[in-house]
């Protein structure tokens, strides 16, 4: 297997909001042609980590390296557009500052939404809405696609389709993908690398390399753990109510660091 190409390298990232230590010594490498999925409980720092990658916030300490001139496509969690503001899909796509009609049509076609070009953005179903958002993120032919909970507001069948679509986009374009997901059981089959974040990186690796572990239940609850049959959480520590490490490794820096793994293609 060829050596993976790094797109982003985060080294020993710490983020403090006032006294809230949201990210603690986080190391993360994103590769070309690889889907990395960030999982973790609410408030674990997932969006903060994504915002670091996007350059929207600077870490309190640590270094961020991006491949020079890296083109990044971003799909936010949710767009709130007032219904009284008339907006077609076409006009929405143009907000990505790409006016080329052919490019816009191709981006929509790539997400199987080519027929929606002249529809009102307000009349789209949950799944159609997410596809249009994805098309917008694809417009600038990103080398890294960043997706914040891409299947939010989509029914279960639509969720499976969207994850499949993301996997096929990665395959077709060879881009790197970083996504946040809460749909542990669904995302497992369409990701290469899972990073479990709870302020620090609890564990990471190929989904199939992990199996049931009692400590996972501690983090996600019995239901979450049960729904993720493939996922094995190599926890060797416990968390207090703030997500801080309290056992085995009293200091987060002693908790397992990110494991560098190659993507399966
Ligand atoms: N700009 C900010 N200023 C102060 N605190 C912030 C800021 N951004 C995030 N936080 C806090 O940092 C913590 C982590 O937030 P973040 O949104 O990164 O978590 P998350 O894992 O994405 O959560 P969720 O799954 O609920 O979306 C939260 O306690 C949040 O309130």
Boltz pocket constraint, residues with backbone or C-beta under 6 A from the ligand:
constraints:
  - pocket:
      binder: B
      contacts: [[A, 17], [A, 20], [A, 22], [A, 40], [A, 41], [A, 42], [A, 43], [A, 44], [A, 45], [A, 46], [A, 47], [A, 48], [A, 49]]
      max_distance: 6.0
